[in-house]
Amino acid sequence: MDRTVGTPPYMSPEQCLGQPVAAASDVYSLGCLLCELLTGDQPFFETDFMPLRAHHLQTPPPRVRERRPGIPATVDELVASMLAKDAGARPSAEDVYAALLPFALTEPMAAAVVSAEEQDPTRPFRRPLLAAPARPAEPAAGRGPLTDAEAKLVLGNVDALLQAQHPAEAIGMLEDAVGRAPDAALALDLRRALAAALFYAGQYTRAATLFDTVGSDYRRYMPAADPLVLDCAYHAGHAYAETGKPAKALPQLRFYVENADAGRDPGAAAAELTELRPLLVAAFSERSTQVRNLDKQVARLRVPGTGQEGP
């Protein structure tokens, strides 16, 4: 009874620490299994210098596309988010299901559902892949890399779908487009659009992770003040705040404030940071270093151009 129950290669960090496990722990274990199914290897292997437990607690998760470049970028992002050390940063089981469904549901499977069966209340349990309606899409067979014209059409259709309050369809269309992107630059722009659609749909956990990684990719070859870089930081910060993660939200919004045009509206920048203060107080206490640093930065913004703190 004093031993941790579980299979070491698939145990979540919190399980390794003997902490209570919940649905997020199952998502982590499933992420380990998906990594193994997609690449042929477990995420981590025990060595003479580091046991499996330490890997789960400390080692960044591997990217499946580094082991198999042909894997769709959306699946790579999904597995990485499932293997997050912080249980709260992992997607829900419902999000995982929705992300993987397009890769499992085929036209013959969808056509196999007859009208009588659609009325059967046991069908979602017997055939879960058919529980959700298939989104409209072109037949997958014979489709090549996404062209520039197709990409523009996708983005236009996504905008129309979002305006018509159909975010799920927009997300599905973008996930498909990302998987067909012929180069990293186009895939990056489509991933940013996907993050925006997720944010619009209220899927803040996935949106935060995606905006964070896309912003980091943009910064590899764009200046910090580029609008695309700033947009990712701004939305990543707000998405992290929405999920109750002020420690992750603050660096993103601070980066945004420090690199945006200071003359545009320092008062608005101060307001952006001030919105985080209650979350930081709740997480770290009123007298914490995080809250004091936030107050100092807000004070400087409220007295622009002086380099002095406000009252």
C-alpha positions as CSV (number, residue, x, y, z in Angstrom):
1,M,0.0,0.0,0.0
2,D,3.0,2.3,0.4
3,R,4.0,2.0,-3.3
4,T,3.0,4.4,-6.1
5,V,0.6,2.6,-8.4
6,G,1.3,3.1,-12.1
7,T,3.4,2.2,-15.1
8,P,6.6,4.4,-14.8
9,P,6.9,5.3,-18.6
10,Y,3.4,6.8,-18.6
11,M,3.1,8.3,-15.1
12,S,2.3,12.0,-14.8
13,P,4.6,14.4,-12.8
14,E,2.0,14.7,-10.0
15,Q,1.7,10.9,-9.8
16,C,5.4,10.6,-9.5
17,L,5.3,12.9,-6.5
18,G,2.5,10.9,-4.9
19,Q,0.0,13.7,-5.3
20,P,-3.7,13.2,-6.0
21,V,-4.3,12.3,-9.7
22,A,-7.3,13.5,-11.7
23,A,-8.4,13.7,-15.4
24,A,-5.3,15.8,-16.3
25,S,-3.1,12.9,-15.2
26,D,-4.9,10.6,-17.6
27,V,-4.3,13.1,-20.4
28,Y,-0.6,13.1,-19.6
29,S,-0.4,9.3,-19.7
30,L,-2.3,9.3,-23.0
31,G,0.2,11.9,-24.3
32,C,3.0,9.5,-23.5
33,L,1.2,6.7,-25.3
34,L,0.5,8.9,-28.3
35,C,4.2,9.8,-28.5
36,E,5.1,6.2,-28.5
37,L,2.5,5.3,-31.1
38,L,3.5,8.1,-33.4
39,T,7.3,7.8,-33.1
40,G,7.9,4.2,-31.9
41,D,9.6,5.5,-28.7
42,Q,8.4,6.4,-25.3
43,P,8.9,10.1,-24.4
44,F,11.5,9.4,-21.8
45,F,14.0,6.5,-21.0
46,E,15.7,5.8,-17.8
47,T,19.5,6.2,-17.8
48,D,22.3,5.6,-15.4
49,F,22.3,9.3,-14.6
50,M,18.5,10.0,-14.5
51,P,15.6,7.8,-13.5
52,L,12.3,8.0,-15.3
53,R,10.7,9.8,-12.4
54,A,13.2,12.7,-12.8
55,H,12.5,12.9,-16.5
56,H,8.8,13.2,-16.0
57,L,9.4,16.0,-13.4
58,Q,12.2,17.9,-15.1
59,T,12.9,17.0,-18.8
60,P,11.0,19.0,-21.4
61,P,8.7,16.8,-23.5
62,P,10.0,15.7,-26.9
63,R,8.5,17.1,-30.0
64,V,7.1,14.2,-32.1
65,R,7.8,16.1,-35.4
66,E,11.5,16.1,-34.5
67,R,11.4,12.3,-34.5
68,R,9.0,12.0,-37.4
69,P,8.8,15.2,-39.6
70,G,5.8,14.0,-41.5
71,I,3.5,14.2,-38.5
72,P,1.0,17.1,-38.8
73,A,1.9,20.2,-36.8
74,T,-1.4,20.2,-35.0
75,V,-0.8,16.7,-33.6
76,D,2.7,17.8,-32.6
77,E,1.3,20.8,-30.7
78,L,-1.4,18.6,-29.1
79,V,1.0,15.9,-27.8
80,A,3.3,18.6,-26.4
81,S,0.4,20.3,-24.6
82,M,-0.7,16.9,-23.2
83,L,2.8,16.4,-21.8
84,A,2.9,19.7,-20.0
85,K,4.5,19.4,-16.5
86,D,1.7,21.7,-15.1
87,A,-1.5,19.7,-15.0
88,G,-3.5,22.9,-15.5
89,A,-1.8,23.6,-18.8
90,R,-2.9,20.3,-20.4
91,P,-6.0,20.2,-22.6
92,S,-9.1,18.5,-21.4
93,A,-10.0,15.0,-22.6
94,E,-12.8,16.6,-24.7
95,D,-10.2,18.9,-26.4
96,V,-8.0,15.9,-27.1
97,Y,-10.9,14.0,-28.6
98,A,-11.9,16.9,-30.8
99,A,-8.4,17.5,-32.0
100,L,-7.9,13.8,-33.0
101,L,-11.3,13.2,-34.4
102,P,-10.6,14.6,-37.9
103,F,-7.7,12.1,-38.3
104,A,-9.9,9.1,-37.3
105,L,-13.2,9.9,-39.0
106,T,-13.4,9.0,-42.7
107,E,-16.1,9.4,-45.2
108,P,-17.0,5.6,-45.2
109,M,-17.4,5.7,-41.5
110,A,-19.7,8.7,-41.6
111,A,-21.8,7.2,-44.4
112,A,-22.2,4.0,-42.4
113,V,-24.6,5.7,-40.0
114,V,-28.1,5.0,-41.1
115,S,-31.1,7.1,-40.1
116,A,-32.4,4.4,-37.7
117,E,-29.1,4.1,-35.9
118,E,-29.0,7.9,-35.4
119,Q,-32.0,7.6,-33.1
120,D,-30.3,4.9,-31.0
121,P,-29.3,6.5,-27.7
122,T,-26.6,3.9,-27.2
123,R,-24.7,4.8,-30.4
124,P,-22.4,7.4,-28.8
125,F,-21.1,4.7,-26.4
126,R,-20.8,2.0,-29.0
127,R,-19.3,4.2,-31.8
128,P,-17.9,7.3,-30.1
129,L,-16.1,8.5,-33.2
130,L,-19.5,9.0,-34.8
131,A,-21.0,10.7,-31.8
132,A,-20.1,14.2,-33.2
133,P,-21.2,15.1,-36.7
134,A,-18.4,15.2,-39.3
135,R,-17.5,18.8,-40.2
136,P,-17.9,19.7,-43.9
137,A,-14.7,19.1,-45.7
138,E,-13.3,18.1,-49.1
139,P,-12.5,14.4,-49.5
140,A,-9.0,13.8,-48.2
141,A,-7.9,11.5,-51.0
142,G,-5.7,13.1,-53.6
143,R,-5.3,16.4,-51.8
144,G,-1.9,17.9,-52.1
145,P,-0.1,20.7,-50.3
146,L,-2.1,23.8,-49.6
147,T,-1.6,26.5,-52.3
148,D,-1.4,30.3,-51.5
149,A,-4.8,30.7,-53.2
150,E,-6.3,28.0,-51.0
151,A,-4.8,29.5,-47.9
152,K,-6.3,32.9,-48.7
153,L,-9.7,31.2,-49.3
154,V,-9.4,29.3,-46.0
155,L,-8.6,32.5,-44.0
156,G,-11.6,34.2,-45.7
157,N,-13.9,31.3,-44.9
158,V,-12.6,31.2,-41.3
159,D,-13.4,34.9,-40.9
160,A,-16.9,34.4,-42.2
161,L,-17.5,31.4,-39.9
162,L,-16.3,33.3,-36.8
163,Q,-18.5,36.2,-37.7
164,A,-21.4,33.8,-38.1
165,Q,-20.7,32.3,-34.6
166,H,-19.4,29.0,-35.9
167,P,-16.0,28.7,-34.2
168,A,-15.9,24.9,-34.2
169,E,-16.1,24.8,-38.0
170,A,-13.4,27.5,-38.3
171,I,-11.1,25.6,-35.9
172,G,-11.6,22.4,-37.9
173,M,-10.8,24.1,-41.2
174,L,-7.7,25.7,-39.8
175,E,-6.4,22.4,-38.3
176,D,-6.8,20.8,-41.7
177,A,-5.0,23.7,-43.4
178,V,-2.1,23.6,-41.0
179,G,-1.6,19.9,-41.7
180,R,-1.4,20.7,-45.5
181,A,0.8,23.8,-45.3
182,P,3.8,23.2,-47.7
183,D,6.3,25.3,-45.7
184,A,7.0,26.4,-42.2
185,A,6.2,30.1,-42.9
186,L,2.7,29.4,-44.1
187,A,2.1,26.9,-41.3
188,L,3.2,29.5,-38.8
189,D,0.7,32.0,-40.0
190,L,-2.1,29.4,-40.1
191,R,-1.2,28.3,-36.5
192,R,-1.6,31.9,-35.4
193,A,-5.0,32.0,-37.0
194,L,-5.9,28.7,-35.3
195,A,-4.8,30.2,-31.9
196,A,-7.0,33.2,-32.6
197,A,-10.0,31.0,-33.4
198,L,-9.4,28.9,-30.3
199,F,-9.3,32.1,-28.2
200,Y,-12.5,33.3,-29.8
201,A,-14.1,30.0,-29.0
202,G,-13.1,30.3,-25.4
203,Q,-10.7,27.3,-25.5
204,Y,-8.1,29.3,-23.6
205,T,-5.9,26.5,-22.5
206,R,-5.1,25.5,-26.1
207,A,-5.1,29.1,-27.3
208,A,-2.5,30.1,-24.6
209,T,-0.1,27.3,-25.4
210,L,-0.4,27.9,-29.2
211,F,0.0,31.7,-29.0
212,D,3.0,31.1,-26.7
213,T,4.8,28.7,-29.1
214,V,3.8,30.6,-32.2
215,G,5.1,33.9,-30.7
216,S,8.4,32.2,-29.8
217,D,8.7,31.0,-33.4
218,Y,8.0,34.5,-34.8
219,R,10.7,36.0,-32.6
220,R,13.3,33.8,-34.2
221,Y,13.3,36.0,-37.3
222,M,11.2,39.0,-36.4
223,P,11.9,42.0,-34.1
224,A,10.2,42.2,-30.7
225,A,8.1,45.1,-31.8
226,D,6.7,43.4,-34.9
227,P,2.8,43.4,-34.8
228,L,2.6,39.6,-35.2
229,V,5.0,39.0,-32.3
230,L,3.1,41.5,-30.1
231,D,-0.3,40.1,-31.0
232,C,0.8,36.6,-29.9
233,A,2.2,37.9,-26.6
234,Y,-1.0,40.0,-25.9
235,H,-3.4,37.1,-26.6
236,A,-1.1,34.5,-24.8
237,G,-1.1,36.7,-21.8
238,H,-4.9,37.1,-21.7
239,A,-5.5,33.4,-22.4
240,Y,-3.2,32.4,-19.5
241,A,-5.0,34.9,-17.3
242,E,-8.4,33.4,-18.3
243,T,-7.2,30.0,-17.2
244,G,-6.0,31.4,-13.8
245,K,-2.2,31.3,-14.6
246,P,-1.0,34.8,-13.7
247,A,2.7,33.6,-13.4
248,K,2.5,32.7,-17.1
249,A,0.3,35.6,-18.1
250,L,2.5,38.3,-16.6
251,P,5.7,37.7,-18.7
252,Q,3.6,37.7,-21.9
253,L,1.8,41.0,-21.1
254,R,5.0,42.6,-19.8
255,F,6.8,41.7,-23.0
256,Y,3.8,43.2,-24.9
257,V,3.9,46.4,-22.9
258,E,7.7,46.8,-23.1
259,N,7.9,46.3,-26.8
260,A,4.7,48.0,-28.0
261,D,4.8,51.6,-29.1
262,A,5.1,53.4,-25.8
263,G,3.6,56.6,-27.2
264,R,0.4,54.8,-28.3
265,D,-1.3,54.6,-25.0
266,P,0.7,54.0,-21.8
267,G,-2.5,54.2,-19.8
268,A,-4.0,51.3,-21.7
269,A,-0.8,49.3,-21.1
270,A,-1.0,50.1,-17.4
271,A,-4.6,48.9,-17.4
272,E,-3.6,45.6,-19.1
273,L,-1.2,44.9,-16.3
274,T,-3.5,46.1,-13.5
275,E,-6.1,43.5,-14.5
276,L,-3.6,40.8,-13.5
277,R,-3.0,42.2,-10.0
278,P,-5.9,40.3,-8.3
279,L,-4.7,37.0,-9.8
280,L,-1.2,37.6,-8.7
281,V,-2.3,38.6,-5.2
282,A,-4.4,35.4,-5.0
283,A,-1.5,33.2,-6.2
284,F,1.5,34.8,-4.4
285,S,0.1,37.2,-1.7
286,E,-0.1,41.0,-1.5
287,R,3.5,41.4,-0.4
288,S,5.1,39.1,-3.0
289,T,7.9,40.1,-5.3
290,Q,5.6,39.4,-8.3
291,V,3.0,41.9,-7.1
292,R,5.6,44.6,-6.1
293,N,7.2,44.4,-9.5
294,L,3.9,44.7,-11.2
295,D,3.0,47.8,-9.1
296,K,6.3,49.4,-10.0
297,Q,5.8,48.8,-13.7
298,V,2.3,50.1,-13.6
299,A,3.5,53.2,-11.7
300,R,6.1,53.9,-14.4
301,L,3.6,53.6,-17.2
302,R,1.3,56.1,-15.5
303,V,4.1,58.7,-15.5
304,P,5.4,58.2,-19.1
305,G,8.7,59.6,-20.2
306,T,9.9,60.5,-16.7
307,G,11.5,57.2,-15.6
308,Q,9.9,57.9,-12.2
309,E,7.2,56.0,-10.3
310,G,3.8,57.5,-9.8
311,P,2.3,58.1,-6.5
